[in-house]
Protein backbone atom coordinates (compact mmCIF):
# COMPACT_ATOMS: atom_id res chain seq x y z
CA UNK A 1 0.00 0.00 0.00
CA UNK A 2 2.25 2.78 -1.23
CA UNK A 3 2.83 5.28 -3.99
CA UNK A 4 4.59 4.33 -7.22
CA UNK A 5 7.93 5.50 -5.80
CA UNK A 6 7.54 3.22 -2.78
CA UNK A 7 6.78 6.11 -0.44
CA UNK A 8 4.18 5.25 2.21
CA UNK A 9 2.53 7.78 4.50
CA UNK A 10 0.89 6.69 7.74
CA UNK A 11 -1.00 9.00 10.09
CA UNK A 12 -2.11 7.91 13.57
CA UNK A 13 -4.02 10.24 15.86
CA UNK A 14 -6.00 10.19 19.08
CA UNK A 15 -5.67 11.20 22.71
CA UNK A 16 -2.62 10.97 24.96
CA UNK A 17 -2.37 7.64 26.75
CA UNK A 18 -3.74 5.59 23.84
CA UNK A 19 -0.30 4.54 22.60
CA UNK A 20 -0.31 6.59 19.39
CA UNK A 21 3.37 7.55 19.60
CA UNK A 22 4.34 4.01 20.63
CA UNK A 23 2.56 2.64 17.54
CA UNK A 24 4.52 5.08 15.39
CA UNK A 25 7.80 4.04 17.01
CA UNK A 26 7.09 0.36 16.36
CA UNK A 27 6.09 1.00 12.73
CA UNK A 28 9.21 3.10 12.18
CA UNK A 29 11.58 0.55 13.71
CA UNK A 30 9.95 -2.24 11.70
CA UNK A 31 10.49 -0.30 8.46
CA UNK A 32 14.09 0.63 9.36
CA UNK A 33 14.96 -3.01 10.08
CA UNK A 34 13.66 -3.85 6.60
CA UNK A 35 16.08 -1.34 5.05
CA UNK A 36 13.69 1.58 4.52
CA UNK A 37 14.24 5.23 5.27
CA UNK A 38 11.79 6.59 7.85
CA UNK A 39 10.85 9.91 9.37
CA UNK A 40 8.37 10.34 12.17
CA UNK A 41 6.90 13.57 13.40
CA UNK A 42 4.96 13.51 16.62
CA UNK A 43 2.69 16.19 17.99
CA UNK A 44 1.04 16.30 21.34
CA UNK A 45 -0.63 18.79 23.61
CA UNK A 46 0.83 20.08 26.84
CA UNK A 47 -0.68 17.20 28.79
CA UNK A 48 0.34 13.70 27.90
CA UNK A 49 -2.59 11.55 29.03
CA UNK A 50 -5.88 12.78 27.58
CA UNK A 51 -4.39 15.52 25.37
CA UNK A 52 -4.22 15.57 21.57
CA UNK A 53 -1.58 13.29 20.03
CA UNK A 54 -0.51 12.56 16.45
CA UNK A 55 2.24 10.46 14.88
CA UNK A 56 2.98 10.83 11.19
CA UNK A 57 5.40 8.50 9.44
CA UNK A 58 6.85 8.68 5.97
CA UNK A 59 8.51 5.46 4.83
CA UNK A 60 10.47 5.05 1.60
CA UNK A 61 12.95 2.50 0.24
CA UNK A 62 15.37 5.20 -0.93
CA UNK A 63 14.99 8.61 0.65
CA UNK A 64 12.39 10.71 2.36
CA UNK A 65 12.06 14.13 0.78
CA UNK A 66 9.65 15.49 3.40
CA UNK A 67 8.68 14.18 6.83
CA UNK A 68 5.18 15.64 6.55
CA UNK A 69 2.20 13.40 5.77
CA UNK A 70 0.23 15.12 3.04
CA UNK A 71 -1.82 12.23 1.58
CA UNK A 72 -1.86 9.35 4.03
CA UNK A 73 -1.98 5.87 2.58
CA UNK A 74 -3.35 4.74 5.94
CA UNK A 75 -4.97 6.80 8.67
CA UNK A 76 -5.67 5.39 12.15
CA UNK A 77 -8.24 7.38 14.13
CA UNK A 78 -8.41 6.71 17.86
CA UNK A 79 -10.75 9.65 18.55
CA UNK A 80 -13.63 11.52 16.92
CA UNK A 81 -11.74 14.85 16.92
CA UNK A 82 -8.76 13.17 15.19
CA UNK A 83 -11.06 11.59 12.61
CA UNK A 84 -12.73 14.90 11.81
CA UNK A 85 -9.45 16.82 11.69
CA UNK A 86 -7.46 14.45 9.46
CA UNK A 87 -10.04 12.69 7.28
CA UNK A 88 -9.23 14.92 4.30
CA UNK A 89 -5.50 14.12 4.56
CA UNK A 90 -6.10 10.45 3.77
CA UNK A 91 -6.30 8.97 0.29
CA UNK A 92 -6.21 5.35 1.46
CA UNK A 93 -7.65 3.17 4.19
CA UNK A 94 -9.05 4.66 7.38
CA UNK A 95 -8.92 2.41 10.41
CA UNK A 96 -11.04 3.68 13.28
CA UNK A 97 -12.17 2.47 16.67
CA UNK A 98 -15.99 2.59 16.68
CA UNK A 99 -16.07 3.06 20.45
CA UNK A 100 -14.08 6.27 20.03
CA UNK A 101 -15.30 7.38 16.57
CA UNK A 102 -19.06 6.88 16.56
CA UNK A 103 -19.88 8.81 13.38
CA UNK A 104 -18.00 8.30 10.12
CA UNK A 105 -18.48 10.17 6.88
CA UNK A 106 -20.65 8.48 4.31
CA UNK A 107 -18.38 9.05 1.31
CA UNK A 108 -15.97 6.27 0.39
CA UNK A 109 -17.31 3.59 2.75
CA UNK A 110 -14.95 1.04 1.15
CA UNK A 111 -12.02 2.95 2.64
CA UNK A 112 -13.33 2.68 6.22
CA UNK A 113 -12.33 -0.27 8.41
CA UNK A 114 -13.92 -0.46 11.86
CA UNK A 115 -11.54 -2.06 14.35
CA UNK A 116 -13.15 -2.48 17.78
CA UNK A 117 -9.74 -2.22 19.45
CA UNK A 118 -10.95 -0.71 22.73
CA UNK A 119 -13.80 -3.20 23.13
CA UNK A 120 -11.55 -6.16 22.28
CA UNK A 121 -8.89 -4.90 24.66
CA UNK A 122 -11.41 -4.68 27.51
CA UNK A 123 -12.94 -8.08 26.77
CA UNK A 124 -9.79 -10.09 26.02
CA UNK A 125 -7.24 -8.37 28.26
CA UNK A 126 -9.39 -6.60 30.85
CA UNK A 127 -7.39 -3.44 30.11
CA UNK A 128 -7.83 -0.71 27.47
CA UNK A 129 -4.05 -0.21 27.32
CA UNK A 130 -3.72 -3.04 24.77
CA UNK A 131 -6.08 -1.40 22.25
CA UNK A 132 -3.14 0.15 20.39
CA UNK A 133 -1.60 -3.29 19.77
CA UNK A 134 -4.94 -4.66 18.57
CA UNK A 135 -5.08 -1.72 16.15
CA UNK A 136 -1.44 -2.21 15.13
CA UNK A 137 -2.22 -5.83 14.27
CA UNK A 138 -5.13 -4.71 12.11
CA UNK A 139 -2.99 -2.02 10.48
CA UNK A 140 -0.26 -4.59 9.76
CA UNK A 141 -2.77 -6.75 7.89
CA UNK A 142 -4.64 -3.97 6.07
CA UNK A 143 -1.40 -2.32 4.90
CA UNK A 144 0.15 -5.72 3.99
CA UNK A 145 3.14 -5.14 6.29
CA UNK A 146 5.51 -7.89 7.44
CA UNK A 147 3.83 -9.42 10.50
CA UNK A 148 6.92 -11.17 11.91
CA UNK A 149 9.01 -8.01 11.53
CA UNK A 150 6.26 -6.06 13.34
CA UNK A 151 6.26 -8.57 16.20
CA UNK A 152 10.03 -8.25 16.60
CA UNK A 153 9.93 -4.43 16.48
CA UNK A 154 7.14 -4.36 19.07
CA UNK A 155 9.16 -6.42 21.54
CA UNK A 156 12.12 -4.06 21.09
CA UNK A 157 10.09 -0.87 21.56
CA UNK A 158 7.73 -1.85 24.38
CA UNK A 159 9.56 -2.36 27.66
CA UNK A 160 7.15 -4.82 29.35
CA UNK A 161 3.98 -6.92 29.06
CA UNK A 162 5.35 -8.59 25.93
CA UNK A 163 3.07 -11.62 26.18
CA UNK A 164 -0.12 -9.52 26.35
CA UNK A 165 1.06 -7.12 23.65
CA UNK A 166 2.00 -9.95 21.29
CA UNK A 167 -1.37 -11.56 21.94
CA UNK A 168 -3.18 -8.25 21.26
CA UNK A 169 -1.19 -7.79 18.03
CA UNK A 170 -2.22 -11.29 16.94
CA UNK A 171 -5.88 -10.69 17.79
CA UNK A 172 -5.89 -7.50 15.70
CA UNK A 173 -4.10 -9.18 12.81
CA UNK A 174 -6.62 -12.05 12.74
CA UNK A 175 -9.82 -9.97 12.91
CA UNK A 176 -12.41 -11.35 10.46
CA UNK A 177 -13.59 -7.85 9.45
CA UNK A 178 -10.24 -7.25 7.78
CA UNK A 179 -10.75 -9.87 5.11
CA UNK A 180 -13.46 -7.69 3.56
CA UNK A 181 -11.22 -4.61 3.64
N, C-alpha and C positions, 0 to 999 in steps of 0.2 A: 504494500500500500504506500506508494511513493510517486513522486514526480518522475518524469522521463530521465532526469539527470541523477536519480537516486536519492535526491533530497527528500527527507520526511520531516514534517512538522507535527509536533504533538503538543496540545494544550490541555492542562489539567487545572481545574479551579474549584474552590470550595471555601470552607471556613477553616481557620486554624484548629489544629488538633485532629483533623481527619486524615492526616498522612499524605497530603498532596505533595509536599516537598520531598518526602521520603520516596514516594512513587517515582518522581522525576529523577532522583538520585539513582535508583535501581535501574530504571530504563537507560539512563546515560551510561552507567557502568557496563551494563549488558552490551550496549552498542560499541563502546570503546573496546571491550574484550573481543569483539568480532571484527576489529580493525577499522571501525568507522571514526569519523571526526564528529565531535558532539559539542554543542554549546547548550547551556541551560541558564535561563534567567529566572530568578524567583522574585516574587513580589509578595509582601505581606504587610498588614496593618501594624500599628504600634503594639497591639496585643498579639500574643501568639495564639492562645487557645480562644476560639470563637471569633477572631478577626478574619478579614478577607485574606485569602492566600491564592497565589497562582504560580504554577511552574510551566515554563514554555521551553521545549526542547527542539533543537534543529539538529538532525542527524544526516550525515552525507558520507558516502564512501571516499570522497576526495578532499573537499574543503568546504568550509561553511563560510559563505560570503556575508551573512548577516545573522546575528543570534535572535532576531525578532521573528516570532511566528506571525505571519501575515495571512496565510490561507491554510489553516490546520488540516492535515490529512485525517487526524483523529482528535476529537475534543471529548474530554471526560468532565462531566458536570456533577459535582457533589453538592451543589446548592442551587436553589431557584435564582438568586441574584446572579450567580456565575453563569447560569444557563442564559438568562436574559442578556447579560452584558456581552458574552462572547459568541453567541449563536452565529452572528453574521461573519465571524472570522473563520468559520469552518466550512470547508468544501467537501469534506468526507464524512465518515461515520461520527455519530454523536452518541457516546455512552453516557447514560444518566441513571441516577439512583432514584426510583420512583417515590421512595419515602421522603426524599429531600427535594425533588423536582416534581411537583404534582401536576403541573400544566406544561405541556409541550406544544410547540407550534405545529399547525396542521400541514404546512408545506413540507414536502420531501419526507414522508413517513418512512420510506425505505432506508433512510439514513439514520433513523433513531433506533437505538438498542437499549431497552430497559434492562438494567442489571440491579436486582434487588439486593445490593451488597450489604446495606445496613440490616435489613430483615434477616438475611442469611447469617450474618455475623452474630446477631442476637440469638437466633435459633440454634445454630451449630456450635458456636463458641461461647455463648453466654456473655459476649463482650463486643461492643460496637467498634472497638479498636482494630479489629481484623477486617473491617469492611474495605479498607484500601487494598488489602492483598486479594480479596475476592474480586474487586474491580480490576486489579492488575492482571489477574488470571484471565478475566474476560477480555481485557485489552490485548493481551498477548495472543489470544486466539483470533479475535476480530482483525487485528492488524497483521496476522500471519508472522508473528515474531518467533524466535527460537525459544521454545519452552524450557529446555534444559539449561540454556545459557541464562535465562531469566531466573530460574531457581538458584543457580550458582551466585548470580549477582545479588539476589535478595539476601542470601545467607551472609554475604560479605558486608552488605550495607546495614542490615538490621542487627543490633547488638545482642538481642535475646529473643526468647519465645520462638525459636526457629521451627520447632515441630508444629505449633499452631499456625504460624505464618505460611509454612509450606503447605499445610493442609488447606488453608484458606485460598492460597494461590491455585491449588488443584481444583477445589470446588468451583471457583470462578472460571477456570479454564474449561471445565466439563459441563457448564450450564447448557441445558437443552435449547434454551432460547437463542443461543448463538448460532446454531446450525441454520436457522432461517435468515440470519443476518448477511 
